Amino acid sequence: MGRHMTTDRPLRLVIAGGGTGGHVLPAMAVLEVLAARGIAIDPLWIGSVSGVEGETARHAGIPFAAIQTGKLRRYVDRKTPADLARIPVGLGQAWHLLRRHRPDVVLGTGGFVSVPTVLAAARSIPVLTHEQTAILGLATRITMRFADVLAVSYEETARLAAGSRARARVVVTGNPVRPSLLDGDVARGRSAFGFTPDLPAVYVTGGARGASPLNDRIGALLPDLLDRTQILHQTGPAGANDDAQAARARRATWPDEIQRRYQVREYVRDEMADVYAAAALVIGRAGAGTVAELARLGKPAILIPLPGTGGDEQTHNARLLADAGAAIVLPQAEATPDRLRTEIERLLADPETLATMSARARAIGRSDAADRLTDELLALAATRWPTGS
């Protein structure tokens, strides 16, 4: 599957998007597919100063440029005037970056930082923008009026886009998952964190920047829960919260055997495939990237959607898995430590239910999403590449 092209020069690609991991992962998936197809690229990632995309790009060896960006809000907030003032500055910065890089195509992956670059590219550079969630985020509602192609993850999202004033052609690609995540190894995952085969492993994640409400609830269950399981707890980086430091201090007070069953990481990168392979259960938020990975890899989950997001998008994302019988969804207000303990213990004691949830998750995962999105990107770029210069 996919387009294989040869040309005298690399594909000049600009990635625009970030803020959270969900807006970063589709770009990483596309980059992996391009590399697997042997397509040389000359990339530039345009993002925000404080989002996760800068570190992600640097870790992947991709040139990165930060621009000014302002959060767009549907509600009154004292930060709005300052944020609105940043938007034209960011637009000018993006225009200069595009003029210098001369891309064949722009891949917008969402978040407010994608808006200036998509607007600066409109009508002069081909633009594909991707919506990861089950709804249309505010940034996407803006960029789809300027993009050439809007790629969405779900059929219901396409129906929403069809009823709007989108200039873009709408295609359903799915939410791509990095192909490398399929190469995980159970034994390697256990070994990386000192876990043993005799107890099931649980992976707790609040996303790239962590989630203190989730971290606090897990902390309240420890160390008692470690009699029945081993936990890898991804807390988020120190720049986002102090939870890793607190978790490590708590861990240090336990007996050595119990300490070995609980490992704390601020973030997980290169070991991610092995972590998923080793995990019998995942506990986390319901960001679009997490939900796509759980479905593609067939991982049973307990999801606690982030409350208060625009359009309650995380609850919509979580329901996709819950309605398929692949996840338990607990609103944050209901996810008390006692309730969480009950659900974790119930699932870990019932391997048959976990296996059923796994199969149902895998049944709704789109195995070709990364290829589909890459194909759409290359088709759009073909107006300038390989025949352009």
QUITAPE-V92104 format. One record per residue. N is the residue number from 1. RES is the residue in three letters. SS is DSSP state (2 for helix, 1 for strand, 0 for the rest). OMEGA is omega in radians with two decimals (* if undefined). D_FIRST is the distance of its C-alpha to the first C-alpha in Angstrom with 1 decimal. Layout:
{{N	RES	SS	OMEGA	D_FIRST} {N	RES	SS	OMEGA	D_FIRST}}
//
This chain:
{{1	MET	0	2.96	0.0} {2	GLY	0	-3.11	3.8} {3	ARG	0	3.08	7.1} {4	HIS	0	-3.04	9.1} {5	MET	0	2.99	12.7} {6	THR	0	-3.14	16.1} {7	THR	0	-3.12	19.3} {8	ASP	0	-3.14	22.8} {9	ARG	0	3.14	22.8} {10	PRO	0	2.99	20.7} {11	LEU	1	3.09	19.2} {12	ARG	1	-3.01	22.1} {13	LEU	1	2.98	21.1} {14	VAL	1	3.03	23.6} {15	ILE	1	-3.14	23.1} {16	ALA	1	3.10	25.8} {17	GLY	1	3.11	26.6} {18	GLY	0	-3.04	28.1} {19	GLY	0	3.10	31.3} {20	THR	0	3.14	29.8} {21	GLY	0	-3.13	27.1} {22	GLY	2	3.12	25.2} {23	HIS	2	-3.12	24.8} {24	VAL	2	-3.00	23.7} {25	LEU	2	3.11	21.1} {26	PRO	2	3.12	18.3} {27	ALA	2	3.13	18.9} {28	MET	2	3.11	18.8} {29	ALA	2	3.12	15.4} {30	VAL	2	3.13	14.0} {31	LEU	2	3.10	15.9} {32	GLU	2	3.14	14.5} {33	VAL	2	3.12	10.9} {34	LEU	2	3.12	12.3} {35	ALA	2	3.14	14.3} {36	ALA	2	3.13	11.7} {37	ARG	0	3.13	10.0} {38	GLY	0	-3.14	13.6} {39	ILE	0	3.12	14.2} {40	ALA	0	-3.13	18.0} {41	ILE	1	3.00	19.4} {42	ASP	1	-2.96	23.0} {43	PRO	1	2.95	23.1} {44	LEU	1	3.09	26.0} {45	TRP	1	3.10	26.3} {46	ILE	1	-3.08	29.1} {47	GLY	1	-3.09	30.6} {48	SER	0	-3.14	33.9} {49	VAL	0	-2.97	36.6} {50	SER	0	-3.11	36.8} {51	GLY	0	-3.11	33.3} {52	VAL	0	-3.02	31.1} {53	GLU	2	-3.13	28.7} {54	GLY	2	3.13	31.0} {55	GLU	2	3.11	31.2} {56	THR	2	3.14	27.5} {57	ALA	2	-3.13	26.8} {58	ARG	2	3.13	29.5} {59	HIS	2	-3.14	28.3} {60	ALA	2	3.13	24.9} {61	GLY	0	-3.11	26.7} {62	ILE	0	3.08	25.8} {63	PRO	0	-3.06	28.7} {64	PHE	1	3.06	30.1} {65	ALA	1	3.13	32.5} {66	ALA	1	3.07	34.5} {67	ILE	0	3.06	35.9} {68	GLN	0	3.11	38.4} {69	THR	0	3.10	37.2} {70	GLY	0	3.13	39.1} {71	LYS	0	3.08	38.2} {72	LEU	0	-3.05	38.4} {73	ARG	0	3.06	40.4} {74	ARG	0	-3.06	41.3} {75	TYR	0	-3.13	44.6} {76	VAL	0	3.13	47.6} {77	ASP	0	-3.09	47.5} {78	ARG	0	3.14	49.8} {79	LYS	0	-3.03	46.9} {80	THR	2	-3.13	45.5} {81	PRO	2	3.14	47.6} {82	ALA	2	3.13	46.7} {83	ASP	2	3.12	43.0} {84	LEU	2	3.14	43.2} {85	ALA	2	-3.13	44.9} {86	ARG	2	-3.02	42.0} {87	ILE	2	3.12	39.5} {88	PRO	2	3.07	40.8} {89	VAL	2	3.12	41.2} {90	GLY	2	3.11	37.5} {91	LEU	2	3.10	36.6} {92	GLY	2	3.11	38.6} {93	GLN	2	-3.14	37.1} {94	ALA	2	-3.13	33.6} {95	TRP	2	3.14	34.5} {96	HIS	2	3.12	35.9} {97	LEU	2	3.12	33.0} {98	LEU	2	3.14	30.6} {99	ARG	2	-3.12	33.0} {100	ARG	2	-3.07	33.2} {101	HIS	2	3.14	29.5} {102	ARG	0	-3.07	28.4} {103	PRO	0	3.00	24.8} {104	ASP	0	-3.09	22.1} {105	VAL	1	3.06	21.0} {106	VAL	1	3.04	22.3} {107	LEU	1	3.09	20.5} {108	GLY	1	-3.09	23.1} {109	THR	1	3.00	22.8} {110	GLY	1	-2.96	26.1} {111	GLY	0	-3.05	29.6} {112	PHE	0	-3.14	32.5} {113	VAL	2	3.11	31.9} {114	SER	2	-2.99	28.8} {115	VAL	2	-3.11	31.2} {116	PRO	2	-3.10	33.1} {117	THR	2	3.11	30.1} {118	VAL	2	3.13	28.3} {119	LEU	2	-3.14	31.7} {120	ALA	2	-3.12	32.4} {121	ALA	2	-2.98	29.1} {122	ALA	0	3.04	29.5} {123	ARG	0	3.05	29.7} {124	SER	0	3.12	29.5} {125	ILE	0	3.10	26.1} {126	PRO	0	-3.08	22.9} {127	VAL	1	2.96	22.6} {128	LEU	1	3.09	20.0} {129	THR	1	-3.03	21.7} {130	HIS	1	3.08	20.4} {131	GLU	1	-3.08	22.7} {132	GLN	0	-2.97	22.3} {133	THR	0	3.14	25.2} {134	ALA	0	3.09	26.0} {135	ILE	0	3.05	28.4} {136	LEU	0	3.11	28.6} {137	GLY	0	-3.10	30.2} {138	LEU	2	3.12	32.9} {139	ALA	2	3.13	31.0} {140	THR	2	3.12	28.1} {141	ARG	2	3.09	30.7} {142	ILE	2	-3.00	31.9} {143	THR	2	-3.11	28.7} {144	MET	0	3.07	27.0} {145	ARG	0	-3.12	29.9} {146	PHE	0	-3.10	29.0} {147	ALA	0	3.05	25.2} {148	ASP	0	-3.13	23.0} {149	VAL	1	2.98	20.3} {150	LEU	1	3.08	21.1} {151	ALA	1	-3.13	18.2} {152	VAL	1	-3.02	19.7} {153	SER	0	-3.02	19.1} {154	TYR	0	3.13	20.8} {155	GLU	2	-3.12	21.7} {156	GLU	2	3.08	25.4} {157	THR	2	3.10	24.8} {158	ALA	2	3.12	23.4} {159	ARG	2	3.08	26.5} {160	LEU	2	-3.12	28.6} {161	ALA	2	-3.13	27.1} {162	ALA	2	-3.14	27.6} {163	GLY	0	-3.13	31.3} {164	SER	0	-3.12	31.7} {165	ARG	0	-3.13	32.3} {166	ALA	0	3.00	28.8} {167	ARG	0	-3.01	28.2} {168	ALA	0	2.93	24.5} {169	ARG	1	-3.04	21.9} {170	VAL	1	3.09	20.9} {171	VAL	1	3.08	17.4} {172	VAL	1	3.13	16.6} {173	THR	0	-2.91	13.9} {174	GLY	0	3.10	15.7} {175	ASN	0	-2.98	17.3} {176	PRO	0	3.07	14.9} {177	VAL	0	-3.14	16.2} {178	ARG	0	3.12	16.0} {179	PRO	2	-3.12	13.8} {180	SER	2	3.13	17.1} {181	LEU	2	3.14	18.9} {182	LEU	2	-3.05	17.4} {183	ASP	2	-3.11	19.2} {184	GLY	0	-3.13	22.7} {185	ASP	0	-3.07	25.6} {186	VAL	2	-3.09	28.6} {187	ALA	2	3.13	31.2} {188	ARG	2	3.12	30.1} {189	GLY	2	3.10	30.2} {190	ARG	2	-3.09	33.7} {191	SER	2	-3.10	34.9} {192	ALA	2	-3.07	33.9} {193	PHE	0	3.08	36.3} {194	GLY	0	-3.14	38.9} {195	PHE	0	-3.12	38.1} {196	THR	0	-3.10	39.2} {197	PRO	0	-2.99	37.6} {198	ASP	0	3.13	40.7} {199	LEU	0	3.12	39.9} {200	PRO	1	3.12	36.8} {201	ALA	1	3.10	35.2} {202	VAL	1	3.08	34.8} {203	TYR	1	3.13	32.9} {204	VAL	1	-3.11	34.6} {205	THR	1	3.05	33.0} {206	GLY	0	-3.09	34.1} {207	GLY	0	-3.01	31.1} {208	ALA	0	-3.11	31.1} {209	ARG	0	3.09	34.7} {210	GLY	0	-3.14	36.0} {211	ALA	0	-3.08	38.0} {212	SER	2	3.10	41.7} {213	PRO	2	3.09	42.5} {214	LEU	2	3.13	40.0} {215	ASN	2	-3.14	41.3} {216	ASP	2	-3.12	44.8} {217	ARG	2	3.08	44.2} {218	ILE	2	3.12	42.7} {219	GLY	2	-3.13	45.6} {220	ALA	2	-3.12	48.0} {221	LEU	0	-3.06	46.7} {222	LEU	0	0.11	47.2} {223	PRO	0	-3.02	48.3} {224	ASP	2	-3.07	49.1} {225	LEU	2	-3.07	45.4} {226	LEU	2	2.97	44.9} {227	ASP	2	-3.01	47.0} {228	ARG	0	-3.07	44.0} {229	THR	1	2.99	40.9} {230	GLN	1	-3.00	39.5} {231	ILE	1	2.88	38.1} {232	LEU	1	-3.01	36.0} {233	HIS	1	3.08	37.0} {234	GLN	1	-2.94	35.1} {235	THR	0	-2.96	37.7} {236	GLY	0	-3.05	36.5} {237	PRO	0	-3.14	37.9} {238	ALA	0	3.12	41.6} {239	GLY	0	-3.13	41.1} {240	ALA	0	3.14	40.1} {241	ASN	0	3.12	42.6} {242	ASP	0	-2.96	45.0} {243	ASP	2	3.14	43.6} {244	ALA	2	3.13	42.4} {245	GLN	2	-3.14	45.9} {246	ALA	2	-3.13	47.6} {247	ALA	2	3.13	45.3} {248	ARG	2	3.10	46.1} {249	ALA	2	3.11	49.8} {250	ARG	2	-3.14	49.8} {251	ARG	2	-3.08	48.0} {252	ALA	0	-3.12	50.6} {253	THR	0	-3.06	53.3} {254	TRP	0	3.03	51.9} {255	PRO	0	-3.07	52.5} {256	ASP	2	-3.10	50.2} {257	GLU	2	3.12	48.6} {258	ILE	2	3.10	47.7} {259	GLN	2	-3.11	46.5} {260	ARG	0	-3.12	44.0} {261	ARG	0	-3.10	42.4} {262	TYR	1	-3.12	41.7} {263	GLN	1	-3.08	39.7} {264	VAL	1	3.03	39.4} {265	ARG	1	3.07	36.8} {266	GLU	0	3.08	36.7} {267	TYR	0	3.11	33.0} {268	VAL	0	-3.13	30.2} {269	ARG	0	-2.99	27.6} {270	ASP	0	-3.12	26.4} {271	GLU	0	-2.95	27.5} {272	MET	2	-3.13	25.6} {273	ALA	2	-3.13	23.1} {274	ASP	2	3.07	26.2} {275	VAL	2	3.12	28.2} {276	TYR	2	-3.11	25.9} {277	ALA	2	-3.06	25.7} {278	ALA	2	-3.02	29.5} {279	ALA	1	3.02	30.4} {280	ALA	1	-3.07	31.6} {281	LEU	1	3.07	32.1} {282	VAL	1	3.06	31.2} {283	ILE	1	-3.08	33.8} {284	GLY	1	2.98	33.0} {285	ARG	0	-3.09	32.7} {286	ALA	0	3.02	30.0} {287	GLY	0	-3.05	28.2} {288	ALA	2	-3.14	24.8} {289	GLY	2	3.12	23.1} {290	THR	2	-3.12	25.2} {291	VAL	2	3.12	24.5} {292	ALA	2	-3.14	20.7} {293	GLU	2	3.12	21.0} {294	LEU	2	-3.14	23.4} {295	ALA	2	-3.08	21.3} {296	ARG	2	-3.07	18.1} {297	LEU	2	3.12	20.4} {298	GLY	0	-3.09	22.8} {299	LYS	0	3.03	25.9} {300	PRO	0	-3.04	29.1} {301	ALA	1	2.86	30.8} {302	ILE	1	-3.04	34.0} {303	LEU	1	3.10	33.4} {304	ILE	0	-3.04	36.1} {305	PRO	0	3.06	34.8} {306	LEU	0	-3.14	36.3} {307	PRO	0	3.01	39.0} {308	GLY	0	3.09	39.8} {309	THR	0	-3.11	36.4} {310	GLY	2	-3.14	35.8} {311	GLY	2	-3.09	35.3} {312	ASP	2	-2.97	35.4} {313	GLU	2	-3.11	31.7} {314	GLN	2	3.07	31.6} {315	THR	2	3.08	33.3} {316	HIS	2	3.12	30.8} {317	ASN	2	-3.09	28.0} {318	ALA	2	-3.11	29.9} {319	ARG	2	3.11	30.7} {320	LEU	2	3.10	27.0} {321	LEU	2	-3.10	27.2} {322	ALA	2	-3.12	30.9} {323	ASP	2	3.10	30.5} {324	ALA	0	-3.11	27.9} {325	GLY	0	-3.07	30.5} {326	ALA	0	-3.08	28.5} {327	ALA	1	2.95	31.0} {328	ILE	1	3.13	34.6} {329	VAL	1	3.11	35.3} {330	LEU	0	2.99	38.7} {331	PRO	0	-3.04	39.9} {332	GLN	2	-3.13	41.4} {333	ALA	2	-3.13	44.9} {334	GLU	2	-3.07	44.6} {335	ALA	0	3.08	42.9} {336	THR	0	3.07	46.2} {337	PRO	2	-3.14	46.4} {338	ASP	2	3.13	47.9} {339	ARG	2	3.14	45.3} {340	LEU	2	3.10	42.5} {341	ARG	2	-3.13	44.3} {342	THR	2	-3.11	44.6} {343	GLU	2	3.14	40.9} {344	ILE	2	-3.09	39.9} {345	GLU	2	3.13	42.4} {346	ARG	2	-3.10	41.6} {347	LEU	2	-3.11	37.9} {348	LEU	2	3.12	38.4} {349	ALA	0	-3.04	41.1} {350	ASP	0	-3.12	38.7} {351	PRO	2	-3.13	35.8} {352	GLU	2	3.09	35.0} {353	THR	2	3.10	34.6} {354	LEU	2	3.13	32.4} {355	ALA	2	3.11	30.1} {356	THR	2	3.10	30.1} {357	MET	2	3.13	29.2} {358	SER	2	-3.14	26.4} {359	ALA	2	-3.13	24.8} {360	ARG	2	3.07	25.3} {361	ALA	2	-3.10	23.8} {362	ARG	2	-3.10	20.6} {363	ALA	2	-3.12	20.5} {364	ILE	2	3.11	20.2} {365	GLY	0	-3.13	17.8} {366	ARG	0	-3.08	14.4} {367	SER	0	-3.04	11.8} {368	ASP	0	-3.04	9.0} {369	ALA	2	-3.12	11.5} {370	ALA	2	3.10	10.9} {371	ASP	2	-3.14	7.3} {372	ARG	2	-3.12	8.9} {373	LEU	2	3.12	11.9} {374	THR	2	3.10	10.6} {375	ASP	2	3.12	9.0} {376	GLU	2	3.13	12.5} {377	LEU	2	-3.12	14.3} {378	LEU	2	3.10	13.0} {379	ALA	2	3.13	13.7} {380	LEU	2	-3.14	17.0} {381	ALA	2	-3.06	17.7} {382	ALA	0	3.08	17.2} {383	THR	0	3.13	20.7} {384	ARG	0	-3.02	22.1} {385	TRP	0	0.24	19.6} {386	PRO	0	-3.07	19.2} {387	THR	0	-3.13	22.1} {388	GLY	0	3.12	24.2} {389	SER	0	*	26.4}}
//
